Amino acid sequence: MSGAQPGPLAPGAEDLKIINLARSARARVAAAEGAAVRDETGRTYAAAAVALPSLKLSALHLAVAMAVSSGATSLEAAAVVSDGQQPDPDDLAAVRELGPAAVVFHAAPDGTVRAILRP
């Protein structure tokens, strides 16, 4: 996996949609992070991190799981919104398993894109 791509590479309209979905999922339940993914048909799945005593799931793991459980066979893109400096490597691995060529957008809670991660 390569790191952030500098320069004119910017999210398109569909990418901004999943960033906004991730922001909304995070804000709705005041979670530490929110995420959204887009599958091969353009369907989107958004999730917030789950932190229960008996169950802990990152937002991106949950969004990927929702896509898989809905029949998605690949991912085109993913977005994660958090206060963190970078996405968790385990989260990126979940995205890459279903979407080896998927672009991952890491954004701050205000929607500012911090990094665009490409395979």
N, C-alpha and C positions, 0 to 999 in steps of 0.2 A: 504494500500500500504506500502511496506517496502522500505527502503532506498537503498543506494549504497551497492553493494556486494563486499567485498574485496577478495583478494586471486587470485587463478589461473583462475577464470572465466574470459575469454577473448572473444572478438568478433571473430566469425568465418568468413570465406570468404564472405558469403552472407551478414553478418552484416557489414563488412568493406565496402561492395559495397554501402549500404544505407548511411553509414557515409560519404563516398566520394561523393555520389549524393547530400547529404545535404550541404556539403562544396561547391560543384560546384554551386548549386542553390544560395547560399548566396553570393559567390564571383561574379557571373555573373552580379548581379545588385547592388552590394555593399550594401546589406541589413544587418540589425542588426542580423538577424538569418536566418538559412536555416534548412530545415527538409526533411526527407524522411520516407516513410512507406512501408512495404512489406505486401501484403495481403495473404490470404490463398492459392492462386494459385502461389505465387511467383512473381506476378507483383509488380512493384515498382512505387511510385508516389513521386516526389520531388517538393518542393515549397520554395519560399522565403517569408519573411514577407512583408505585404502590408501596407503602411502607406500613404494613401491619405487623404485629408481633410474630405471626406465623407465616407471613408471605411478604417477600420483598422483590419487586420487579422494577427494572429501570423502564422509563417511558419508551425508549427505543425497542427494548426487548418485547414489551407488550404490544407495541404497534406492529412489529414484525409478526408476532404470534397471531394477532388479529387478522393480518393479511393471509397468513398460511391457513388459518382455520376457516377462512372464507373462500379458499380455493385458489389463491394467487400462486402462480408458478414462478414468478420472478418479480424483481423490483427495479424500477427505473430511477427512483430518487428517494432520499430520506432527509428529514430535517430534525434536528434536536435543538431545543432551546433550554439554556441553563445559565447559571452564574459561573459555571466552571470555565477553565481556560481552554479545555479541549474535551472532545467526547471520550468516553471510556473505551479502551481497546476491545473489550468484550462486546460492547454494543456495536462497534464497527464490524466485528467478526460476524455477528448475527445478520447484519445487513448484507455483508459480502457473501454469506452462505446462500442467500436467496437471490441476491443481485450482484454478481461479481463485477459488473460494469456500472453499478449504481453510483450516482453522485450523492455525497452527503454534505448537507449544509449545516454548519454549526452557527447558531445565532444567540445573541444576548437577549434577555427578556424584553428589551424594547424593539426587537426585530432586526437590529443591526447584525449583518452577516459578519462573523468573526473569521470564518474559514470555509473554503470550498474544498472538500476532500474528494479526490478522484483516485481510482484504483491505479 
